[in-house]
Amino acid sequence: QYKVIYLQEGEWKIRSFDFRKTPFTLSGGGTKDIPIARPQLLVRGKDHKTMLTLVFRDQERGYRPSILRLNGMQQEANNIIDLCDQSVGAWEPTYDTQLWQKKRKIALFVQPTVQKDAEGLADAPATAVRVVEWRD
């Protein structure tokens, strides 16, 4: 599950996002073909005006780049947007940090990738890189 740990009024809090249902394990040797990506967390504001944008990729959502938006830490985590219809495989979210800082615009660098368990080799063709944009 995805979790955000944050400091509020001098106390550490944990916010769990329970929209993901399928369990998985990281046991075994070598690299793993896991069903989720390491997310990127973009934050704007502070205290009760905190706005979060969680950028992720999940097998449960068809391996598509997705965004979860929260206006405040107490909002329900049901506002998930898939940014495209195509699978991106084992892609890990990367974005233009300067564009986010200056214009609050998300430009994801997307390239479909394949990851095999235990250092396995994939027979996959080269894939194009593209930019997927989303404005907050």
DSSP file (Angstrom, degrees, kcal/mol; ACC not computed):
  #  RESIDUE AA STRUCTURE BP1 BP2  ACC     N-H-->O    O-->H-N    N-H-->O    O-->H-N    TCO  KAPPA ALPHA  PHI   PSI    X-CA   Y-CA   Z-CA
    1    1 A Q              0   0    0      0, 0.0     2,-0.4     0, 0.0    17,-0.1   0.000 360.0 360.0 360.0 155.6    0.0    0.0    0.0
    2    2 A Y  E     -A   17   0A   0     15,-0.9    15,-2.8     2,-0.0     2,-0.3  -0.725 360.0-178.7 -87.9 138.1    1.0    3.6   -0.5
    3    3 A K  E     -A   16   0A   0     -2,-0.4     2,-0.4    13,-0.2    13,-0.2  -0.985  17.5-155.0-137.0 147.3    1.6    5.6    2.7
    4    4 A V  E     -A   15   0A   0     11,-2.5    11,-3.0    -2,-0.3     2,-0.5  -0.993   8.0-159.0-121.9 128.1    2.6    9.2    3.4
    5    5 A I  E     +A   14   0A   0     -2,-0.4     2,-0.3     9,-0.2     9,-0.2  -0.925  24.1 165.5-106.5 128.2    4.3   10.1    6.6
    6    6 A Y  E     -A   13   0A   0      7,-2.2     7,-3.2    -2,-0.5     2,-0.5  -0.956  37.1-117.6-144.5 158.6    4.0   13.8    7.6
    7    7 A L  E     +A   12   0A   0     -2,-0.3     2,-0.4     5,-0.2     5,-0.2  -0.864  31.5 177.0 -99.9 124.6    4.5   16.2   10.5
    8    8 A Q  E >   -A   11   0A   0      3,-2.9     3,-1.6    -2,-0.5    -2,-0.0  -0.971  69.3 -21.5-133.6 119.0    1.4   18.0   11.7
    9    9 A E  T 3  S-     0   0    0     -2,-0.4    -1,-0.1     1,-0.3     3,-0.1   0.883 127.8 -49.5  51.0  45.0    1.5   20.3   14.7
   10   10 A G  T 3  S+     0   0    0      1,-0.2     2,-0.4     0, 0.0    -1,-0.3   0.501 119.8 103.8  78.9   5.4    4.6   18.7   16.1
   11   11 A E  E <   -A    8   0A   0     -3,-1.6    -3,-2.9     0, 0.0     2,-0.3  -0.970  69.8-124.9-125.2 134.6    3.3   15.1   15.7
   12   12 A W  E     -A    7   0A   0     -2,-0.4     2,-0.3    -5,-0.2    -5,-0.2  -0.588  31.9-173.0 -77.3 133.9    4.2   12.5   13.1
   13   13 A K  E     -A    6   0A   0     -7,-3.2    -7,-2.2    -2,-0.3     2,-0.4  -0.882  15.7-146.0-125.0 155.4    1.2   11.1   11.3
   14   14 A I  E     -A    5   0A   0     -2,-0.3     2,-0.6    -9,-0.2    -9,-0.2  -0.991   7.9-164.7-123.7 127.6    0.8    8.3    8.8
   15   15 A R  E     -A    4   0A   0    -11,-3.0   -11,-2.5    -2,-0.4     2,-0.4  -0.956   9.5-160.6-112.6 117.6   -1.8    8.4    6.0
   16   16 A S  E     -A    3   0A   0     -2,-0.6     2,-0.6   -13,-0.2   -13,-0.2  -0.774   8.4-150.6 -96.8 141.1   -2.5    5.1    4.3
   17   17 A F  E >   -A    2   0A   0    -15,-2.8   -15,-0.9    -2,-0.4     3,-0.6  -0.940  12.4-175.1-111.5 110.0   -4.1    4.9    0.8
   18   18 A D  T 3   +     0   0    0     -2,-0.6    -1,-0.1     1,-0.2   -15,-0.0   0.056  51.9 107.2 -98.5  25.1   -6.0    1.7    0.7
   19   19 A F  T 3   +     0   0    0    -17,-0.1     2,-0.4    58,-0.1    -1,-0.2   0.722  64.3  82.0 -74.3 -18.8   -7.1    1.8   -3.0
   20   20 A R    <   +     0   0    0     -3,-0.6   -18,-0.0     1,-0.1    -3,-0.0  -0.748  51.8 169.4 -88.9 130.4   -4.6   -1.0   -3.8
   21   21 A K        +     0   0    0     -2,-0.4    -1,-0.1     2,-0.1    -2,-0.0   0.702  43.4  91.2-114.4 -26.8   -6.0   -4.5   -3.0
   22   22 A T        -     0   0    0      1,-0.0    38,-0.1    13,-0.0     2,-0.1  -0.621  65.7-140.8 -82.8 122.4   -3.6   -7.1   -4.5
   23   23 A P        +     0   0    0      0, 0.0     2,-0.3     0, 0.0    -2,-0.1  -0.393  23.8 176.1 -75.2 157.6   -0.8   -8.3   -2.2
   24   24 A F        -     0   0    0     -2,-0.1     2,-0.3    10,-0.0    10,-0.1  -0.968  17.7-136.2-152.8 166.4    2.7   -8.9   -3.5
   25   25 A T        -     0   0    0     -2,-0.3     0, 0.0     2,-0.1     0, 0.0  -0.916  10.8-155.1-127.9 153.0    6.1   -9.9   -2.1
   26   26 A L        +     0   0    0     -2,-0.3    -1,-0.1     8,-0.1     8,-0.0   0.183  55.5 128.3-106.1  13.8    9.7   -8.7   -2.6
   27   27 A S        +     0   0    0      2,-0.0     2,-0.2     5,-0.0    -2,-0.1  -0.295  40.6  56.1 -71.4 157.0   11.2  -12.0   -1.5
   28   28 A G  S    S-     0   0    0      4,-0.0     2,-0.2    89,-0.0     4,-0.0  -0.480  85.5 -63.2 111.3 175.9   13.7  -13.8   -3.7
   29   29 A G  S    S+     0   0    0     -2,-0.2    89,-0.5     2,-0.1    90,-0.1  -0.652  85.9   3.1-102.3 156.5   17.0  -12.9   -5.3
   30   30 A G  S    S-     0   0    0     -2,-0.2    87,-0.1    88,-0.2     2,-0.0  -0.187 106.5 -14.5  74.4-164.9   17.9  -10.3   -7.8
   31   31 A T        -     0   0    0     86,-0.1    87,-2.7    85,-0.1     2,-0.4  -0.321  67.0-140.4 -71.2 156.9   15.7   -7.8   -9.4
   32   32 A K        -     0   0    0     85,-0.2     2,-1.2    86,-0.1    85,-0.1  -0.939  13.1-135.7-124.0 143.1   11.9   -8.2   -9.1
   33   33 A D        -     0   0    0     -2,-0.4    84,-0.1     2,-0.0    83,-0.0  -0.803  41.5-176.7 -89.6  93.1    9.0   -7.6  -11.5
   34   34 A I        -     0   0    0     -2,-1.2    81,-0.1     2,-0.1    -8,-0.1  -0.666  33.3-128.5-100.5 153.3    6.8   -5.8   -9.0
   35   35 A P  S    S+     0   0    0      0, 0.0    24,-2.8     0, 0.0     2,-0.3   0.531  87.5  50.2 -79.1  -5.5    3.2   -4.7   -9.7
   36   36 A I  B    S-B   58   0B   0     22,-0.2    22,-0.2    23,-0.1     2,-0.2  -0.919  73.1-131.8-130.1 158.2    3.7   -1.1   -8.5
   37   37 A A        -     0   0    0     20,-2.1    20,-0.1    -2,-0.3    55,-0.1  -0.620  37.3 -95.8 -97.1 162.6    6.3    1.7   -9.2
   38   38 A R        -     0   0    0     -2,-0.2    -1,-0.0    18,-0.1    17,-0.0  -0.727  55.8-131.0 -72.8 118.7    8.0    3.8   -6.6
   39   39 A P        -     0   0    0      0, 0.0     2,-0.4     0, 0.0    17,-0.2  -0.233   5.4-131.7 -75.7 161.7    5.7    6.8   -6.6
   40   40 A Q  E     -C   55   0B   0     15,-2.2    15,-2.9    54,-0.0     2,-0.6  -0.941  19.0-154.1-105.7 134.9    6.6   10.5   -6.8
   41   41 A L  E     -C   54   0B   0     -2,-0.4     2,-0.5    13,-0.2    13,-0.2  -0.951   8.3-169.5-115.1 117.5    5.0   12.7   -4.2
   42   42 A L  E     -C   53   0B   0     11,-2.9    11,-2.4    -2,-0.6     2,-0.4  -0.915   8.8-166.4-108.4 130.3    4.5   16.4   -5.1
   43   43 A V  E     +C   52   0B   0     -2,-0.5     2,-0.4     9,-0.2     9,-0.2  -0.930  11.3 180.0-123.6 139.5    3.4   18.7   -2.3
   44   44 A R  E     +C   51   0B   0      7,-2.3     7,-3.3    -2,-0.4    -2,-0.0  -0.997  54.5   2.5-135.3 141.2    2.0   22.2   -2.4
   45   45 A G  S    S-     0   0    0     -2,-0.4     2,-0.3     5,-0.2     5,-0.2  -0.219  73.4-111.6  80.6-174.4    1.0   24.3    0.6
   46   46 A K    >   +     0   0    0      4,-0.1     3,-2.2    -3,-0.0     4,-0.0  -0.964  64.2   5.3-154.3 169.5    1.3   23.4    4.3
   47   47 A D  G >  S-     0   0    0     -2,-0.3     3,-1.2     1,-0.3    26,-0.3  -0.286 130.2  -9.1  53.5-128.1   -0.7   22.6    7.4
   48   48 A H  G 3  S+     0   0    0      1,-0.3    -1,-0.3    24,-0.1   -40,-0.0   0.535 136.5  60.0 -79.1  -4.5   -4.5   22.3    6.6
   49   49 A K  G <  S+     0   0    0     -3,-2.2    -1,-0.3    23,-0.1     2,-0.2   0.142  74.2 136.8-105.8  18.5   -3.9   23.7    3.1
   50   50 A T    <   -     0   0    0     -3,-1.2    22,-1.7    -5,-0.2     2,-0.5  -0.465  35.7-164.3 -69.1 132.3   -1.6   20.9    2.0
   51   51 A M  E     -CD  44  71B   0     -7,-3.3    -7,-2.3    20,-0.2     2,-0.4  -0.983   5.8-162.5-118.7 127.7   -2.3   19.6   -1.5
   52   52 A L  E     -CD  43  70B   0     18,-2.2    18,-2.5    -2,-0.5     2,-0.4  -0.869  12.3-171.0-112.2 142.2   -0.8   16.3   -2.5
   53   53 A T  E     -CD  42  69B   0    -11,-2.4   -11,-2.9    -2,-0.4     2,-0.6  -0.962   8.5-165.5-129.0 114.7   -0.3   14.8   -5.9
   54   54 A L  E     -CD  41  68B   0     14,-2.7    14,-2.3    -2,-0.4     2,-0.5  -0.896   3.5-162.7-102.6 117.1    0.9   11.1   -5.9
   55   55 A V  E     +CD  40  67B   0    -15,-2.9   -15,-2.2    -2,-0.6     2,-0.3  -0.883  28.2 146.4-101.7 125.7    2.2   10.0   -9.3
   56   56 A F  E     - D   0  66B   0     10,-2.5    10,-3.0    -2,-0.5     2,-0.4  -0.910  42.4-135.0-150.6 173.1    2.3    6.2   -9.7
   57   57 A R  E     + D   0  65B   0     -2,-0.3   -20,-2.1     8,-0.2     2,-0.4  -0.995  27.8 178.3-136.1 133.5    2.0    3.1  -11.9
   58   58 A D  E > > -BD  36  64B   0      6,-0.7     5,-2.1    -2,-0.4     3,-1.4  -0.999  36.5-137.6-144.2 136.3    0.1    0.1  -10.8
   59   59 A Q  G > 5S+     0   0    0    -24,-2.8     3,-2.1    -2,-0.4    -1,-0.1   0.867 106.1  63.5 -56.6 -38.2   -0.8   -3.3  -12.3
   60   60 A E  G 3 5S+     0   0    0      1,-0.3    -1,-0.3   -25,-0.2   -24,-0.1   0.712 104.2  47.8 -62.4 -19.4   -4.3   -2.9  -10.9
   61   61 A R  G X 5S-     0   0    0     -3,-1.4     3,-0.5     3,-0.1    -1,-0.3   0.057 130.6 -91.9-108.6  23.1   -4.8    0.1  -13.1
   62   62 A G  T < 5 -     0   0    0     -3,-2.1    -3,-0.2     1,-0.2    27,-0.2   0.754  68.2 -73.3  77.5  24.7   -3.5   -1.6  -16.2
   63   63 A Y  T 3 <S+     0   0    0     -5,-2.1    25,-3.0     1,-0.2    -1,-0.2   0.815  93.7 146.4  58.0  32.7    0.2   -0.5  -15.7
   64   64 A R  E <   -D   58   0B   0     -6,-0.6    -6,-0.7    -3,-0.5     2,-0.3  -0.691  60.1 -99.8 -97.6 151.6   -0.8    3.1  -16.7
   65   65 A P  E     -D   57   0B   0      0, 0.0    18,-2.9     0, 0.0    19,-0.5  -0.561  53.9-178.8 -65.7 129.4    0.6    6.3  -15.3
   66   66 A S  E     -DE  56  82B   0    -10,-3.0   -10,-2.5    -2,-0.3     2,-0.4  -0.907  21.4-149.6-134.6 159.6   -1.9    7.5  -12.8
   67   67 A I  E     -DE  55  81B   0     14,-2.5    14,-2.9    -2,-0.3     2,-0.5  -0.995   0.5-160.6-131.5 134.9   -2.3   10.5  -10.4
   68   68 A L  E     -DE  54  80B   0    -14,-2.3   -14,-2.7    -2,-0.4     2,-0.4  -0.978  16.4-161.6-110.3 124.3   -4.0   10.6   -7.0
   69   69 A R  E     -D   53   0B   0     10,-1.7     2,-0.4    -2,-0.5    10,-0.3  -0.903   9.0-177.0-109.8 133.9   -4.9   14.2   -6.0
   70   70 A L  E     -D   52   0B   0    -18,-2.5   -18,-2.2    -2,-0.4     2,-1.0  -0.995  18.7-159.7-129.7 128.4   -5.7   15.2   -2.4
   71   71 A N  E    S-D   51   0B   0     -2,-0.4   -20,-0.2   -20,-0.2     3,-0.1  -0.783  82.4  -7.4-100.4  85.3   -6.8   18.7   -1.3
   72   72 A G  S >  S-     0   0    0    -22,-1.7     3,-1.0    -2,-1.0    -1,-0.1  -0.013  86.4 -92.0 101.3 149.5   -5.9   18.2    2.4
   73   73 A M  T 3  S+     0   0    0    -26,-0.3    -1,-0.1     1,-0.2   -25,-0.1   0.653 119.9  56.1 -72.2 -15.8   -4.7   15.1    4.2
   74   74 A Q  T 3  S+     0   0    0     -3,-0.1    -1,-0.2     2,-0.1    -2,-0.1   0.563  78.6 114.6 -94.4  -8.5   -8.2   14.1    5.3
   75   75 A Q  S <  S-     0   0    0     -3,-1.0    -3,-0.1     1,-0.1     2,-0.0  -0.293  77.7 -99.1 -63.3 145.0   -9.8   13.9    1.9
   76   76 A E        -     0   0    0      1,-0.1     2,-1.2     2,-0.1     3,-0.4  -0.351  28.1-126.6 -61.4 143.7  -10.9   10.5    0.6
   77   77 A A  S    S+     0   0    0      1,-0.2    -1,-0.1    -3,-0.1    -7,-0.1  -0.398  79.3 106.3 -91.6  57.6   -8.4    8.9   -1.8
   78   78 A N        +     0   0    0     -2,-1.2     2,-1.0    -9,-0.1    -1,-0.2   0.296  45.9  95.0-117.8   8.5  -10.9    8.3   -4.6
   79   79 A N        +     0   0    0     -3,-0.4   -10,-1.7   -10,-0.3     2,-0.5  -0.585  51.1 154.9-100.3  70.3   -9.8   10.9   -7.0
   80   80 A I  E     -E   68   0B   0     -2,-1.0     2,-0.5   -12,-0.2   -12,-0.2  -0.852  22.8-166.2-103.3 131.8   -7.5    8.8   -9.2
   81   81 A I  E     -E   67   0B   0    -14,-2.9   -14,-2.5    -2,-0.5     2,-0.5  -0.967  13.8-144.7-119.4 127.1   -6.8    9.9  -12.8
   82   82 A D  E     -E   66   0B   0     -2,-0.5   -16,-0.2   -16,-0.2     3,-0.1  -0.814  10.1-154.8 -87.7 127.8   -5.2    7.6  -15.4
   83   83 A L  S    S+     0   0    0    -18,-2.9     2,-0.3    -2,-0.5   -17,-0.1   0.621  70.4   7.0 -84.7 -13.7   -3.1    9.9  -17.7
   84   84 A C        -     0   0    0    -19,-0.5    -1,-0.1     2,-0.1    48,-0.0  -0.971  64.3-123.7-157.1 169.1   -3.2    7.6  -20.7
   85   85 A D  S    S+     0   0    0     -2,-0.3     2,-0.3     2,-0.1   -21,-0.0   0.575  81.5  89.0 -92.9 -11.3   -4.9    4.4  -22.0
   86   86 A Q  S    S-     0   0    0      1,-0.1     2,-0.2   -21,-0.0    -2,-0.1  -0.639  78.8-114.8 -95.2 145.6   -1.7    2.5  -22.8
   87   87 A S        -     0   0    0     -2,-0.3   -23,-0.2   -23,-0.1   -24,-0.2  -0.486  17.9-166.0 -68.8 143.1    0.3    0.3  -20.5
   88   88 A V    >   -     0   0    0    -25,-3.0    25,-1.7     1,-0.3     3,-1.3   0.184  26.0-148.3-114.3  13.1    3.8    1.5  -19.7
   89   89 A G  B 3  S-f  113   0C   0      1,-0.2    -1,-0.3   -27,-0.2    25,-0.2  -0.341  70.1  -8.1  61.6-127.3    4.9   -1.8  -18.2
   90   90 A A  T 3  S+     0   0    0     23,-2.0    -1,-0.2    -2,-0.1    24,-0.1   0.089  91.0 152.6 -93.5  22.4    7.5   -1.5  -15.4
   91   91 A W    <   -     0   0    0     -3,-1.3    -3,-0.1    22,-0.3    19,-0.1  -0.175  35.9-144.8 -53.6 142.0    8.0    2.3  -15.9
   92   92 A E        -     0   0    0     19,-0.1    19,-0.1   -55,-0.1   -36,-0.1  -0.951  29.2-103.1-110.2 131.4    9.0    4.3  -12.9
   93   93 A P        +     0   0    0      0, 0.0     2,-0.3     0, 0.0    17,-0.1  -0.282  46.1 166.9 -59.9 129.2    7.6    7.9  -12.6
   94   94 A T        +     0   0    0     15,-0.4    15,-2.1   -54,-0.1     2,-0.3  -0.988   8.1 178.8-137.7 144.7   10.0   10.7  -13.5
   95   95 A Y  B     -G  108   0D   0     -2,-0.3     2,-1.0    13,-0.2    13,-0.2  -0.924  40.8 -90.6-144.2 165.4    9.0   14.3  -14.1
   96   96 A D     >  -     0   0    0     11,-1.6     4,-1.7    -2,-0.3    11,-0.2  -0.692  36.9-168.5 -79.4 102.6   10.3   17.7  -14.9
   97   97 A T  H  > S+     0   0    0     -2,-1.0     4,-2.4     1,-0.2    -1,-0.2   0.854  82.5  52.8 -65.8 -35.9   11.0   19.1  -11.4
   98   98 A Q  H  > S+     0   0    0      2,-0.2     4,-2.5     1,-0.2     5,-0.3   0.894 107.1  51.5 -68.6 -39.4   11.6   22.7  -12.6
   99   99 A L  H  > S+     0   0    0      2,-0.2     4,-2.2     1,-0.2     6,-1.2   0.879 112.1  47.9 -63.8 -37.4    8.3   22.8  -14.5
  100  100 A W  H  X S+     0   0    0     -4,-1.7     4,-1.6     4,-0.2    -2,-0.2   0.938 113.6  46.4 -67.1 -47.0    6.5   21.7  -11.4
  101  101 A Q  H  < S+     0   0    0     -4,-2.4    -2,-0.2     1,-0.2    -1,-0.2   0.882 122.5  34.2 -64.7 -38.8    8.2   24.2   -9.1
  102  102 A K  H  < S+     0   0    0     -4,-2.5    -2,-0.2    -5,-0.2    -1,-0.2   0.850 137.7  12.8 -87.9 -36.1    7.7   27.2  -11.5
  103  103 A K  H  < S-     0   0    0     -4,-2.2    -3,-0.2    -5,-0.3    -2,-0.2   0.402  89.0-122.0-125.3   0.9    4.3   26.5  -13.1
  104  104 A R     <  +     0   0    0     -4,-1.6    32,-1.6    -5,-0.4     2,-0.4   0.865  67.8 137.5  56.2  36.7    2.7   23.6  -11.1
  105  105 A K  E     - H   0 135D   0     -6,-1.2     2,-0.6    30,-0.2    -1,-0.2  -0.937  48.9-139.9-115.0 136.1    2.5   21.6  -14.3
  106  106 A I  E     + H   0 134D   0     28,-3.4    28,-2.8    -2,-0.4     2,-0.5  -0.859  19.5 178.7-100.8 122.8    3.4   17.9  -14.4
  107  107 A A  E     - H   0 133D   0     -2,-0.6   -11,-1.6    26,-0.2     2,-0.4  -0.937  14.6-160.3-121.8 105.2    5.4   16.7  -17.4
  108  108 A L  E     -GH  95 132D   0     24,-3.1    24,-2.2    -2,-0.5     2,-0.8  -0.683  14.3-138.3 -88.5 136.4    6.1   13.0  -17.0
  109  109 A F  E     - H   0 131D   0    -15,-2.1     2,-0.5    -2,-0.4   -15,-0.4  -0.857  32.8-171.1 -91.1 113.4    8.9   11.4  -19.1
  110  110 A V  E     + H   0 130D   0     20,-3.2    20,-2.6    -2,-0.8   -15,-0.0  -0.918  22.0 158.7-119.6 128.9    7.3    8.1  -20.1
  111  111 A Q        -     0   0    0     -2,-0.5    18,-0.1    18,-0.2   -19,-0.1  -0.919  41.1-120.7-143.7 118.8    8.9    5.1  -21.8
  112  112 A P        -     0   0    0      0, 0.0     2,-0.3     0, 0.0   -23,-0.2  -0.344  41.6-179.9 -57.3 134.8    7.3    1.6  -21.7
  113  113 A T  B     -f   89   0C   0    -25,-1.7   -23,-2.0    13,-0.1     2,-0.4  -0.881  23.4-137.6-135.3 165.2    9.8   -0.8  -20.1
  114  114 A V        -     0   0    0     -2,-0.3     2,-0.4   -25,-0.2     8,-0.1  -0.982  13.6-171.5-125.9 138.0   10.0   -4.5  -19.1
  115  115 A Q        -     0   0    0     -2,-0.4     2,-0.3     6,-0.1     6,-0.1  -0.994   7.1-162.9-130.1 125.5   11.4   -5.9  -15.9
  116  116 A K    >   -     0   0    0      4,-0.5     3,-0.5    -2,-0.4     4,-0.2  -0.772  26.5-102.1-105.4 152.2   12.0   -9.6  -15.4
  117  117 A D  G >  S+     0   0    0     -2,-0.3     3,-1.4     1,-0.2   -85,-0.2  -0.343  96.3  11.8 -67.0 150.8   12.5  -11.4  -12.1
  118  118 A A  G 3  S-     0   0    0    -87,-2.7    -1,-0.2   -89,-0.5   -88,-0.2   0.851 133.3 -55.1  52.4  48.7   16.0  -12.5  -11.0
  119  119 A E  G <  S+     0   0    0     -3,-0.5    -1,-0.3   -88,-0.2    -2,-0.2   0.745  90.0 169.9  61.3  25.8   18.0  -10.6  -13.6
  120  120 A G    <   -     0   0    0     -3,-1.4    -4,-0.5    -4,-0.2     2,-0.4  -0.230  31.9-120.8 -66.7 157.7   16.0  -12.2  -16.4
  121  121 A L        -     0   0    0     -6,-0.1     2,-0.4     2,-0.0    -1,-0.1  -0.840  20.2-148.2-102.9 137.8   16.3  -11.0  -20.0
  122  122 A A        -     0   0    0     -2,-0.4     2,-1.2    -8,-0.1    -8,-0.1  -0.856  10.8-141.3-106.1 139.2   13.3   -9.7  -21.9
  123  123 A D        +     0   0    0     -2,-0.4    -2,-0.0     2,-0.0    -1,-0.0  -0.748  51.5 143.7 -95.3  85.6   12.8  -10.0  -25.6
  124  124 A A        -     0   0    0     -2,-1.2     3,-0.1   -10,-0.1    -2,-0.1  -0.962  47.7-120.5-130.4 142.1   11.3   -6.6  -26.2
  125  125 A P        -     0   0    0      0, 0.0     2,-0.0     0, 0.0    -2,-0.0  -0.308  44.2 -85.0 -73.7 163.3   11.5   -4.1  -29.0
  126  126 A A        -     0   0    0      1,-0.0     2,-0.3   -13,-0.0   -13,-0.1  -0.367  48.4-148.9 -62.6 148.1   12.8   -0.6  -28.5
  127  127 A T        -     0   0    0    -15,-0.1     2,-0.2    -3,-0.1    -1,-0.0  -0.910  12.2-110.8-124.8 151.8   10.1    1.9  -27.3
  128  128 A A        -     0   0    0     -2,-0.3     2,-0.4     1,-0.0     0, 0.0  -0.470  24.3-130.7 -78.7 149.1    9.6    5.6  -27.9
  129  129 A V        +     0   0    0     -2,-0.2     2,-0.3   -18,-0.1   -18,-0.2  -0.810  33.1 173.0 -94.8 140.1   10.0    8.1  -25.2
  130  130 A R  E     -H  110   0D   0    -20,-2.6   -20,-3.2    -2,-0.4     2,-0.5  -0.935  30.5-120.5-141.9 166.9    7.1   10.6  -24.8
  131  131 A V  E     -H  109   0D   0     -2,-0.3     2,-0.5   -22,-0.2   -22,-0.2  -0.947  18.8-163.4-111.4 127.5    6.0   13.4  -22.5
  132  132 A V  E     -H  108   0D   0    -24,-2.2   -24,-3.1    -2,-0.5     2,-0.3  -0.957  15.3-157.8-110.1 121.0    2.6   13.1  -20.8
  133  133 A E  E     +H  107   0D   0     -2,-0.5     2,-0.3   -26,-0.2   -26,-0.2  -0.754  17.7 172.2-106.1 147.0    1.5   16.4  -19.4
  134  134 A W  E     -H  106   0D   0    -28,-2.8   -28,-3.4    -2,-0.3     2,-0.5  -0.967  19.9-145.3-148.6 132.7   -1.0   17.2  -16.6
  135  135 A R  E      H  105   0D   0     -2,-0.3   -30,-0.2   -30,-0.2   -31,-0.1  -0.878 360.0 360.0-106.2 130.5   -1.8   20.6  -15.1
  136  136 A D              0   0    0    -32,-1.6   -31,-0.1    -2,-0.5    -1,-0.1   0.442 360.0 360.0 -67.8 360.0   -2.7   20.8  -11.4
